[in-house]
């Protein structure tokens, strides 16, 4: 099996973090603009809310956590038979797609939330971005340790096939 390519290179991730840090600092300062040209340039970021900024920080943490996880993940194989750990009369449930929200988990969402003014929330996100590697290491550890298995669902038991065969021919036996 060939090793898979990384989702994002280390250099690109560092550039993304620097850009996100600059946007967070600009938001913490109150989104200042000096001229009309700057106002036009910053117009695309003026609609950013605290939820959008938290999503950006969450995605950076998840990108780093994916880099920390084992890159040699085997491709998914089709099951041809019932796995050994499933009792007779049961079947394995469907695996759900892993979304970014589920990958980070409720722990990461709570770590990125804070109370207070907009500036306090942005300062909290800047602090989380400063320590993104530690957060990512903990998220990766949680992904390795706490995994949700597929549900084992009771199924209808298999009924034995009824096969009708021709009646055996009578054999005459001499019993005298």
C-alpha positions in Angstrom: 0.0 0.0 0.0 1.3 3.4 -0.9 1.5 6.0 1.8 -1.2 8.6 1.6 -0.4 12.2 0.8 -0.9 14.6 3.7 -4.0 16.8 3.6 -2.0 19.9 4.0 1.7 20.5 4.2 3.4 21.8 7.3 4.4 25.0 5.4 0.8 25.7 4.3 -0.6 25.0 7.7 1.9 27.5 9.2 0.8 30.1 6.7 -2.8 29.4 7.5 -2.2 29.8 11.2 -0.3 33.1 10.6 -3.2 34.4 8.5 -5.8 33.3 11.0 -3.8 34.9 13.8 -3.7 38.2 11.8 -7.4 38.1 11.2 -8.1 37.4 14.9 -5.8 40.3 16.0 -7.6 42.6 13.5 -11.0 41.5 14.9 -9.7 42.0 18.5 -8.7 45.6 17.6 -12.3 46.3 16.5 -11.7 45.8 12.7 -10.1 49.2 12.0 -9.9 50.7 8.5 -8.1 54.0 7.6 -9.1 54.6 4.0 -11.8 53.7 1.6 -9.5 51.3 -0.2 -8.8 49.5 3.0 -12.5 49.4 3.7 -13.1 47.8 0.3 -10.3 45.2 1.0 -11.6 44.4 4.5 -15.2 44.2 3.4 -15.0 40.4 2.9 -13.9 39.9 6.5 -16.3 42.4 8.1 -19.2 39.9 8.3 -17.1 37.4 10.3 -18.8 36.5 13.5 -17.4 34.8 16.6 -18.9 31.4 15.4 -17.1 31.7 12.1 -13.8 32.5 13.8 -14.3 29.6 16.2 -14.9 27.2 13.2 -11.7 28.4 11.6 -9.7 27.7 14.8 -11.4 24.3 15.2 -10.5 23.4 11.6 -6.9 24.3 12.2 -6.8 22.1 15.3 -8.4 19.2 13.5 -5.9 19.6 10.6 -3.1 19.3 13.1 -4.8 16.3 14.8 -5.1 14.5 11.5 -1.4 15.0 10.9 -0.6 13.5 14.3 -2.8 10.4 13.7 -1.3 7.4 11.9 -1.0 8.2 8.2 -1.0 4.5 7.3 -4.7 3.9 7.6 -5.7 0.9 5.6 -8.4 1.4 3.1 -11.9 0.2 4.0 -12.6 -3.4 3.1 -15.9 -4.9 2.3 -17.1 -7.5 4.8 -17.8 -10.8 3.2 -18.8 -12.7 6.3 -20.1 -12.0 9.8 -17.3 -10.8 12.2 -16.5 -13.2 15.0 -17.6 -10.8 17.8 -21.2 -10.6 16.6 -23.6 -13.2 18.0 -25.7 -15.4 15.8 -29.0 -13.7 14.9 -27.5 -10.2 14.9 -26.0 -8.0 12.3 -23.6 -5.0 12.3 -25.1 -1.5 11.9 -24.0 0.9 9.2 -21.0 3.1 9.9 -21.7 6.8 9.9 -19.7 9.3 8.1 -17.3 11.1 10.3 -17.9 14.9 10.0 -15.5 17.6 11.3 -18.0 18.3 14.1 -17.9 14.7 15.3 -14.2 14.4 14.8 -13.4 17.3 17.1 -16.1 16.3 19.6 -17.9 18.3 22.2 -14.7 18.7 24.2 -13.1 20.8 21.5 -16.2 22.9 21.0 -16.4 23.6 24.7 -12.7 24.5 24.7 -13.2 27.1 22.0 -16.2 28.8 23.6 -16.0 31.5 26.2 -18.2 34.1 27.8 -17.9 37.9 27.7 -17.6 40.6 25.1 -16.6 40.1 21.5 -13.0 41.2 22.3 -12.8 38.7 25.2 -14.0 35.9 23.0 -11.5 36.8 20.2 -8.7 36.9 22.8 -9.8 33.4 24.0 -9.6 32.2 20.4 -6.1 33.8 20.0 -5.0 31.9 23.1 -6.4 28.6 21.7 -4.7 29.3 18.4 -1.4 29.9 20.2 -1.7 26.5 21.9 -3.2 24.7 18.9 -0.7 21.9 18.8 -1.5 20.8 22.4 -5.2 20.9 21.7 -4.6 18.8 18.5 -2.5 16.3 20.4 -5.4 15.8 22.9 -8.0 15.5 20.1 -5.8 12.9 18.4 -5.4 11.0 21.7 -9.2 11.1 22.2 -9.8 9.8 18.6 -7.4 6.9 19.2 -8.8 6.0 22.6 -12.6 6.7 22.4 -13.9 5.3 19.2 -17.5 4.6 18.6 -18.1 1.1 17.2 -21.0 0.3 15.0 -24.2 -0.9 16.7 -25.0 -4.6 16.9 -28.6 -4.9 15.8 -30.8 -7.9 16.4 -31.9 -9.4 13.2 -34.4 -12.1 12.2 -32.9 -15.5 12.7 -32.3 -17.5 9.6 -35.0 -20.1 8.9 -33.8 -23.5 7.7 -34.7 -24.1 4.1 -37.4 -26.6 3.4 -36.4 -28.9 0.7 -39.0 -31.3 -0.7 -37.5 -34.4 -2.1 -39.2 -37.3 -3.7 -40.3 -40.0 -1.3 -37.9 -42.9 -1.2 -39.0 -46.0 -3.1 -40.3 -48.8 -0.9 -37.9 -51.8 -0.6 -39.4 -55.2 -0.1 -37.6 -57.1 2.5 -38.1 -60.8 3.1 -38.6 -61.3 6.9 -39.4 -65.0 7.0 
